[in-house]
Amino acid sequence: MRLWGYDAPMPNRLSEETSPYLLQHADNPVQWHPWDDTALALARQENKPILLSIGYSACHWCHVMAHESFADPATAEVMNRHYVNIKVDREERPDLDKVYQTSLQLLSQQGGGWPLTMFLDPHTLLPFYGGTYFPKTPRYQLPGFTDLLMRISELYASKHDELAEQGEKVQTTLQQLVPPVIEADMRDADVLQQARDQLGEQYDNQEGGFGNAPKFPMPGTLERVLRHWAYTRRNGGNDREGLDMVMITLTQMARGGIYDHLGGGFCRYATDRKWMIPHFEKMLYDNAQLLSLYSHALTFGDDQLFRGAVTDTVTWLQREMRHPDGGFYAALDADSEGEEGKFYVWRREQVKKLLTEDEYLVVETLYGLDKPANFENKWNLHRYDSWRSVISRLSLEAADADALLAAAREKLFNARAERTRPGTDDKVLTAWNGLLIRGLAHAGRQLQQPDWITMAQQTVDFVRTELWQGNRLQATWKAGRPRYAGYLDDYANMLDGLLELLSVRWRQEDLEFAVELADVLLQQFYHDADGGFYFTSHDHETLIHRPKPTMDDALPPGNGTAAVALMKLGHLLGETRYLDAADATLRWARGLMERVPTAHCTLLTALEAAVYPPEQVILRGPQQEMEVWIKELTGAFTPWRCVYAIPYEDVTRVPGFLPRLVSAGQQEKVLAYVCTNLTCSPPVESLEELRGILGS
């Protein structure tokens, strides 16, 4: 029985989807399907190859290809006649994206990207050809898309067996990408040092960051360098160069055009070496991780630039990216009115008309409006010098200069708000919100902003209410509809975020939620034979490959985050099965870490925590009195230290090695327990005594 035929054309089936990206294509003349059983069955029945297109709503080149080809009736007619066309949002289905991005790299021996364009055998779902963006007509040394469609269709009909053989080779290679457990060849300390040395070689000594253009923030890599500096110092060494690498990079990014100097928030990457011109899309996951990193940097001393970046980014998140019920949206588009960056850039005359003469002089000097335009005959705001130097050059008093800049920024921000805004991808992604919970917790503690910590707790409540369904996480939510069984990143990032939040403000229900998440991680994602975690659950849809991700990308890999979080939870509760799973994950991934240490920064953080057991301080006492102790214990960057302040009324689940019952007299004062290797000190009753035990 035919599902559809040419006498009854297949409809475009995207109108009922939740993804803003898929909904952008719901009016295309292309007969798009979501990835589901109906589409796959149709492809098998019609014996048509599948054209799989993967992208996301904030992707500039996705928009370009959509405008050129998918909105074009002639191109759509070719697609509809010869293919079953499937559109996927990579943020909703990262499992499909990981599998087919890797497949493209194997087929082409080149990197992937978005839009991802893959041609699949309908019976095996194995790819036999692929690429990223294809122009409508030949250019950029790429074939025209319609011509390519015709050639691929003819090849599928005439050389199907050869294409099938090629697909089988891809599958064989994919299976080999999950390595077995191998014995360590290097000492733990040597692996950590090798990563640091190689990152030093990749570091840009002039502009900060790693490599040349395009330049990404790489917060996980920067945190690895910062942690290496801290552990080196703790062990009696000195890695001042590593600290400088981090601080210079953070300074260059916060001064750069990659940062939105009017509205707050960081763009995804800079197209140039100097961080001046961004790819203008703003992603939640970048900003979540950078909140943590800049908050760490502020432990070295107050810095107006860093403090402003954190404060304005949180303000932007709260103003533009937050659902009224508490979750945070995924992204802002790079484009508005069909042009990339149009919302953000300025003509010099526009700025002059809006500001007083004194305000303009400050803005011109700080942001380089007296220099040549830096983006298509317009200016993208980029600080060319430190604020202190600008004040000196203009011979202004600091307070006067601050007032002028604040007034100018407010006027420019209000004027910009009248423009057509970039689109918002307003779906809520569990994994990305987990990262933000961690970032808000760090920032709220460091900048003493209790409202930010409350906002993080409300985000947890949103996830628990809307995305925790039947004791399992869902990956995405929009307009009241949770969808897609959660992936490894959803559980790992939420667990890590909860533990950071617990260390900032204890809530018993958050600990209970963390335990539930950890238990599902072990039940549904853990590989009992070798260790490590699969990206998809044991009961997930079967795909051509089941990855166990280890390498850092824009997001930290789930195996690294899971190992870090399970070690924290295991030490907190004295639960060895969490610690055993983390240790086994490190044993399984050891060969990969040794082979390419710079690509495994998150796993190296887990390795570091295993090599140097964490210093856990548990406080019991009245909340207000504990605040003084907390500030003392968390004032410096000590990544090996975990501090949890547990009110006496929370006794349902505290570490088993702590006393359950405390006398009424003791409940009126703070008691501290210093715990390492699952054993704790006797209660410490004074902050001075605690300083002596900790050596600080």
N, C-alpha and C positions, 0 to 999 in steps of 0.2 A: 504493500500500500504506500503510495507516494505521500510524503508529508506536504510538499508543495510541488507545483510544476509550472512550466512557463505559461500555461493557460490560467494559472492562479498564482501570480507572482508572490514570492516571499516578501513579507513586510520587513521594514526596518524595525527590529524588536527592542530597541534601546529605550523606548519612552517610559518603560516601567522600572528602569534601573534607579539606583540611589546615587551612583557615582556622578558628580558634576562633569567629569571628563566624558563619560559615556553619553550623558544627556546633551553635551555639546554636539554630538554626532547623531542625535535622534532624528534630525530633519534632513540628513544627507540622503541623496538618491541611492547611495550604496545600501544594499540589503544587509545591514549589519545584524549580527547575532551577538549576545553575550556568550561567554564560554559556559556551556551547559550541555546536558545530555541531548537535548533537542537538536542543537547545532551539530554536535559530533555525529549523531545518528543520521542526520540529513547528508552530511559529507560522505559518510560510508555508503548510504543508499544511492546517492547520485554519482559516487566514485569521482568526486571532484576534489582537487587539492584544497587545503584550507589556507586562506590568506589570514595570518594572525598579525594583528596590529596592536602593539602595546605602547601606551604612553601615559600621560597624566595631565591634569588640567592646567598646570602652571608652565608647561613645556612650550617654549617659543617655537621650536622647529616642528613640534606636533601641530601647532596652529598653522604653520606655513604649509605643511603637507596636506592638512585638511582643506585649506582654502584652495590650493592649487589642484588637488586631485579628487578628494572625497566629496567635495561640493560640486564637482564638474560632472554633468550628466553623461558626457561621452565616456569619460574614464569609468564612471560608475557602471555604465552598461557593460563594459568589458569585464569589470570585476564580477558583476552579477551573473554574467553568462558563463564564466569559466571557473569561478571559485565559490566556495562557501566562506564568507567573510566574517571574521570574529574580531571584535574589539574588546580589549582588556585594559582596565585601569591598573597600572603596576602597583599602586598603593593599596588597592583592595586585594589584589592577587599577587603578592610578592613571590609566592611559590612558583607561579608560572613565569614570572619575570626572571627569577634566578635561573631556572632551568633553561630557558630559551636564550637568555643573554650568554650563558656559558656555551650553549650549543653554537651560537653565532661565532664566538671566539674560536671554537674548534674548527668550524667550517671555513672561516675566512682568515684565521691567524691574525686578526686585528681586534681592537677593542670594540665594545658594544656602545649602546647609548639609546636615546629616545628621539623620535619614535622608533621602536623596534619593528621591523617588517620581516616576518618569517613565513616560509612556504612549507607546509606540513603534508606528509602522507596521511590521508584520511583514515586509513586502517590501523596504522601504528602510532600516529601522532609524532613521528620522528621527522625532524626538519631535513630538507635536502638543498635548500638555498635560503639566503637571507641577507639582510643589510639593515641600515637605519633609515635615514631620510633619503628618499628618491625624488628628484625634481620631476615636474610634469614633462618638461622637454630636456634633452641632454645638456648638462652643464656640470661644472665642478668635477669634471672627469667621471661623471656618473651617467648611467643610461636614463633615458626618459622613462617614466613609470609605465605608461601605456605600452610602449614597445617591450619593456621587460615583462609585463604581464602576459603578452602574447607569446613571447619566447619561452617563458616558464611553462605555460599551458601546453605548448607544442612538445617541449621536452618531456613533460609528464606523460603525455600520450604515447610518444614514440620510444622513449628510453626509460620506462618506468622501472624495469629491473635494475638498471644501473643506479638510478636515483635511490631505490630501496636499499641497495647495497651500501651506498654512501651513508644513508641514515643509520644503518646498523653499525657502521664503524663509529659514528658519533655516539651511539648508545654504549658501545663497548668502552670507548674512552671515558664517557661520563661515569661509568661504573668504577673505573680505575681512579677517579678523582677523590674517592673516600678511602684514605690509606689505612692499612692495618696498624696495630700498635707496634712500635719499634723501640728498641732500647736507646737510652740517651747516650750520645757521644760526647757531650759537653757538660761541664759543670753548670749548675743553675746560674751562679753569679756571672759566668762567662757569657751565657746566652743574653742575660740582661745587659751586660756591658757591650756586647757586640751590637745589639740594637741601638744603644746610645751612640756608639762610634759611627755606625752607618747613617743614622739620622743627622749626625754632625756633618757628614760629607754631603748630604742632600740639602742642607740648610743654605738659604740665600743670605749671605752675610751682609748684604747691602740693604735689602728691602724686607727681610724677615720672611717667614714661611719656608716651604720646601719646594724645590724645583723652580721651574720657570713658568711662563704663562701657558694655559690658564692656571690660576692659583686659587686653591681651595683652603678654607679655614683649618681643616683637619684637627678638630679639637681633641680627638682621642690621641693623636700623635703628640700634640703639645702637652697633654696631661701626662703622657708616658715620660717625656723629658723632664717635666716638673717633678714627678714622683721620683725619678732616678736621682735628680739633684737632692731631694729630701732624704732619701735612704742613704745616699753617699755621705751626706753630712752627718746623719745619725751614726754611721759606722766610722766616723772620724776622718772622712775624706773631704774633698772639695771639688765641686763641679760648677764653678761660677759661670763658666761658658754656657752650660745648659740652662741655668737660670736666665742668663741674658738672652738666649735664643727665644725663650718663652715670652719674656717681657717686651722685647723688641717687636716680636710678631704681633702680640696683642696691641701694642701701641700703634703699629702701622695699620692694622685693621680698623681700630677705632678712629684713627685719623682719616682713613681711606674712604673712597667712594663706595666701597662695598657696604659701608654702614650708612643708614639713613639718618642724616644729621638733623632733620626736622621732625621726623615721626618716630624714630627709634627702630631698632631691629636690623639684622644683618641679612644681606642677600646671599644667594647660594655660593657664588664664586666670583672672582674677578677675572676679566678677560685678559688683563695685562699683568706684568710683573709687579707693578707699583701699587696694586690694590685700588687703582683709580676708577676704572670702569667696570661695573658689575654686570653679570647676567641678572637682571633686575627681579627675578622671582624671589620671594621670601618663603622659606620652608620652616615649619614648626620645629623640626628635629635639629636644624642648625642652631637656632636661637636657644632651644632648650639646653643643648650641650655647652654653648658659649656662656650662658648664664652661670653654669657651674664653674667654668674655667676662669672667667673674670672675677667671680667671687673668691676663688682660691687666690688669685693674684692680689686681691685686696687685703689678704691676711698679712702681706708684707708691708703694709702701710697704706694710708688713705691716698688715693690718687683721683683727682677730679675727673680726668678723662675716663678712667675705668668705672668710677662710680656713676658718671653720667650715662655711659653705655648700658650698664645694668639697669639703672632706674628707668631710663627711657624705653628700653626694650620691654621691661615688664609692663610699663604704661601702655605701650603699643599692643602687647598681647591682650591686656585687659580691655582695651578700648575697641580693638578691631577683630580679635581672633577668638573671643570667648563666647560660647553658647550661654544663654541666660541661665541654664540649669547647671553649668559648671565645667563642661568639657571644652577643649580647645580645638579650633579648626586646623586643617592641614596646611594650607598654603595661600599665598597671594600670587596672582598671575604676574608675569613679567610685562605683559602687553596691556595697553588700553587704547581704544579707538584704532585697533589694528597696528599699532606701533610699539615696539619694545622701548620701555623706559620713558614714554611720553609723560606719564604722570609725575616723574621725579625731576626732570631737567628744566633748566631755566635759560632764558635770554637775559643778557645783562640789563637791557632796558626795562624788562619786567621788574627786576629786583630794584632798580633805581626808583621806579615810580612808586613802589610800595613803602620804601623806607625813608627816614630822614637822612640828611647828609651825614651826620655822625654815625648813625646805624649802618648806613651803606659802607662807610669807610672801614668799619670793623669787619663787616661781612666780606668785602672785597679783599681785604688783607688776609683774613683767615682762610677763606675758601678759594683764593686765587682767581677772582673775577677780573683782575688786572692782567691775567695771563691768557694765552690763546685758548679758545674753546676746546674742550676735551671730548665732546660727544656730539657728532653730527651738527656742528656749528652752534652748539649750546653747551651749557656748563652743568655737569654733574658735580654736586658739592663734594669737595675733597680738601681736607686740611693740609696745607703745604708746610706748616710749621707748628710748633707747640703754642698753646694759648699764652703762656708766659712770655714767649718771644714776641708775639703779636702785641701784647700789652706794652712791652718795653719799646717796641718800634714806634708805636703810636703815642708814646709818652702819656699814657692814661693811668689813672689810679685803678687798682684792681676792681674795686667795688663798682666804679663807674663803667668800666669795660664790661663787667659781668651783666650789669643792668642793660647796657646797649645791646649786647648779644642776645640776651633773653627777650628783649622787646622785638628785635629783628626776627628772631626765630619764630616767635608767636605770630607776627604778621605774615611771614612767608608760609607758615604752616596753615594758617586760616585761608590764605589765598589759594594754596594748593588743594585744600579740601573742596574748593568749588569746581575743580576739574573732574572729568570722568574718571572714576576710580578703576583700578585693575580689579578683575574678578576675584572673588574669594572662593576657594574650594572649601565648602563648609561641612564636609564630612569629618567626623571625629574618629581618629585612629588610635587604638588602644596603645600600641607600642610607642608612638610618638608622645602621647600623653604621659606614659610612664617616664620617659626622658624628662618631660617638663616638670613632673612632680619632683624629681631629683633636683632640677635646676632651681625651681622656686624655693625648695627647702634650703639649699645652699645659700641662695641670695638673701632669703628672709632672715636667716641666722646672721650672716656676715654684716648685712646693712641694718640689722635690728628693725626689721619691718614685719611685725607679727601678722599684718593683713596678708602678706604674701604667703606666709605659712598656712594661714587659714584658707587661702585660695588653693593651695596644693591639697589640703585636706578635702576641700569641696570637689576637687577634680577626682580624688580617690572615690568619694561618695558617688559621683556621677558614673564612674566606671563600674562600681559595685552594683549600682541600681540599674543601669541601662545595658551594660555589656557583660555582666556575670549572669549567664543564663544556664540553669540546670547544673550548677557547679562547674561550668566551663566558660572560658572567656570567648567572646566574639571579637573579631578583628576590627570591625568598622561599624559606625552608626551614623545615620542621617535621618532627620525628620521622624524620629521615633522608631526607626527600623534598624535593629542590630542585624548584621549579616556576616557570614563567613566565619567558620570555626577558627579560633585563634591560632596563631603561629608561635614558634619558639620565641621570637622577639617580643610578642605581646606579653607572655608570661615572664620572661627574663627581665624586661625593662620595667614592668609593673612591680615585680618583686624587689628589684634594686631600688626603685623609687620609693617604695614603702619603707624599706629599711633606712634609707636616708631621712625620710620624714619622721620615722620613729626616733631617730637620733636627735632630731630637732624639737619635736613635740610628741610625747608619747600618747597614743590612744590604743586602748586594749583591742578595739575592733580592727584596727589596722594590723596588729600583730596576728590576730586570728585569720585575717584575709591573706596575709603573707604566708602563713602555714598552709592554707588551702591551695594557694598558687604553687608553692614548692612541691606539694604532694602531687598535683596534676603534672607538673614538670617531670617528676620521676616516673609516674605511672604511664604517661602518654608520649613522652618525647625521648626518654633516656634509652640508650643502646646498652643493654645489660652485658652483652658479650665483650665489647671492646671499650665501653665508656664513651662519653660524649653524647650530644643531643642532636637529633634530627630537626630540620627546620619545620617539618609537618608532623602532626600527631600520628600515632599508630593506626587510628581509624580514619585517616584522611583519604581523600580521593587518590587513587594510584596514578602517578605521572610517569613520564619516561625516565625520571631520575629523582632520587630522594636525597637532597644535599644535607651535609652536616657542616654548616658554615663556620669558618674559623678566622677569616681575614677581615680586617677593618675596612670599612667603606664609608659612605656618608653616615651610616649608622654603625654603632659597634656591633660586632658579631654576637649572635645569641649564645654561642658556646662560651665566649669569654665573659659576657655579662652574667650568664647563669652560674658559672664557676665562682665569680666574685661574690655574687649575692648568696649563693648557698653556703659559702664559707662564713659569711657574716651571720647568717641565720643559724648555722650549725654551732658557731661559737656562742651566740647569744642564748640559745636554748640548751646547749650541751647535747645536741642531737647528732650522733655520729653518722647516720645514714646520709645526711646532707653533706657532711665533710667528705665522706667516702666517695660520693658521686662527683664532687668537685675534684678530688685527687685523681680519680679515674679519668676524668675529662682531660686533665693536664697530661697524664701518661699517654693517652691516645693521641693528643695533639702535639706531643713533644717533637716528633720529627719535623712537622711543619714549622714549628717555632724556630727550630735550629736552622732549617733550610732558608727561610725568609723571615728573620726576626722583625724587621721594620714593618711588615705587613700584618703582624699579630700583636699589636700594642695592648689590646684589651686582655688577651690571654696572658701576656707577659705581666700585666698587673695582677692577675690571679696567681701566676707563678711566684711573683714577688711576695704576695700575701702568704703563700705556702712556705716559702723559704724563711721569711721573717714573721713569725707568728704575731698576730695582731695584739695590740695592747687595748684591752677592753675595760672600760670603767663604767660601772653601774652605780648610779646614785639612787638612793631611796630617801624620801623626805618631803616636806611641804614644798609646793611648786615654787613659791616666791623665793624661799631660801636657796633652793637648788639653782636658781638662775645665776647667782654669783659664781658658783662652782662651775657651771656650764661655760660661762664666758671665759673663765680662767683656763679651762681645759681645751677650748676650741679656738682660742685667739690666734694661734699660729698654725702654719700649714704642717700638720703631722698626719699624713695619710694612713699611718699604721694604727692610729688611735680611733676607736669607736666609743662614743659616749652615749649612754642611755639614761635618762632621768625618769624613773618609774615611781609615780605617786604610790603611797602606801595602800590606797584603796584598790589599786589594780593588783590582784593576787591570783587571778584565775590561771594565768600562764606567765610565770616568770621563770628565769633560769633555775633548773632543778637544784643547783648547788647553792642557791641563796635561801636564807631562812624565810619560811612562810609567815611566821608569827613574830612580831616585834612588840616590845613592851610599850605601854602608853607613853612613858617618858622618852623613849627613843624616837617615837613618831613625831615629836616636836622639833627634832633636829635632823640634819642631813647626815646620812651614813654613806660612805663610798666603799665599793669593793673593786679591787683591781684583779682582773681575771686574765690569765694566759694559759693556753693548752688545757682548757676545760677545768681549771682549778682557780679558786679565788682566794684572795687574801682575807684575813679577818677584817671586820668592819673598821674603816678609818673614820675618825670622828672630827678631824680638823683639816682644813685646807693646807695648812703648813706641813702637816705630816704627809699629806697626799703628794705635795710637791717633792718632798724628799724621796718618796717611793718611786715617783715617775722620773726623777732626775731633772726636773724643770722648775 
